């Protein structure tokens, strides 16, 4: 492990090539896991798959770092105490953002929120958090650790965040909706990772976003819910879909501005 503590000696031209192979490796692991049938595991299948993929990515990352003489901390991977605080801050921020967006929809559209019947709330809270933490960690390792920091080193902050965000979007599906959904969130994850030189804050933010969505019944594949969203009969000021798209466009503009301000700040230093 000593080689992981050496100062980085990295040939920039090799960076994007290795990032490409890193994503090929992730795709092969991900596709292989989706092809494997795990009967009888139910919701635990997603947890086990995410843990396996995250472990495989870590092992492959260590392999690449040994070749390069790089360090884990140099690509945003550190277990320092302040990183745990950043994770907690990110999780809280993610919950607040989703709560604010749902609140806007609740006020402006016919959206209704009702409690899910017969749910053991503490069990749902704990189980959903564990599953969504594993999934968020896997995705942050895949798009905001080695790939983001290596692309940043080779091409700069702007291409690194934009390319990793597009890759993150298309990982969720080859559709425009992926660019406007996960792709936009990728801008925020990338901004957080570069700003803090760590994936702790974006991982926490990622977990917070997904966790509250899951508790609201928006991710039934991975978790039970304690609330349910539905379109009520009462008339609202706007259609729910219209307001949702508008909020995503606002987030896109904010994300782009944040990235550009980060680029200018880095150039001025």
DAHU-V282723 format. One record per backbone hydrogen bond with DSSP energy under -1.0 kcal/mol. CO is the residue of the C=O (numbers start at 1). NH is the residue of the N-H. Records with the same first field share a line. If there is no record, write none. Layout:
BEGIN
CO=NH / NH
END
This chain:
BEGIN
1=4
2=5
11=14
14=18
15=19
16=20
17=21
18=22
19=23
20=24
21=25
22=26
23=27
24=28
25=29
26=30
27=31
28=32
29=33
30=34
31=35
32=36
38=41
41=44
42=45
44=48
45=49
46=50
47=51
48=52
49=53
50=54
51=55
52=56
53=57
54=58
55=59
56=60
57=61
58=62
59=63
60=64
61=65
62=66
63=67
64=68
65=69 / 70
72=75 / 77
73=76
76=199
80=83
81=85
82=86
83=87
84=88
85=89
86=90
87=91
88=92
89=93
90=94
91=95
92=96
93=97
94=98
95=99
96=100
97=101
98=102
99=103
100=104
101=105
102=106
103=107
104=108
105=109
108=238
110=232
112=230
114=228
119=121
120=124
121=125
122=126
123=127
124=128
125=129
126=130
127=131
128=132
129=133
130=134
131=135
132=136
133=137
134=138
135=139
136=140
137=141
138=142
139=143
140=144
145=149
146=150
147=151
148=152
149=153
150=154
151=155
152=156
156=160
157=161
158=162
159=163
160=164
161=165
162=166
163=167
164=168
165=169
166=170
167=171
169=172
173=175
175=179
176=180
177=181
178=183
181=185
182=186
184=188
185=189
186=190
187=191
188=192
189=193
190=194
191=195
192=196
193=197 / 198
199=203
200=204
201=205
202=206
203=207
204=208
205=209
206=210
207=211
208=212
209=213
210=214
211=215
212=216
213=218
214=217
215=226 / 227
219=222 / 223
226=116
228=114
230=112
239=243
240=244
241=245
242=246
243=247
244=248
245=249
246=250
247=251
248=252
249=253
250=254
251=255
252=256
253=257
254=258
255=259
256=260
257=261
258=262
259=263
260=264
261=265
262=266
263=267
264=268
END
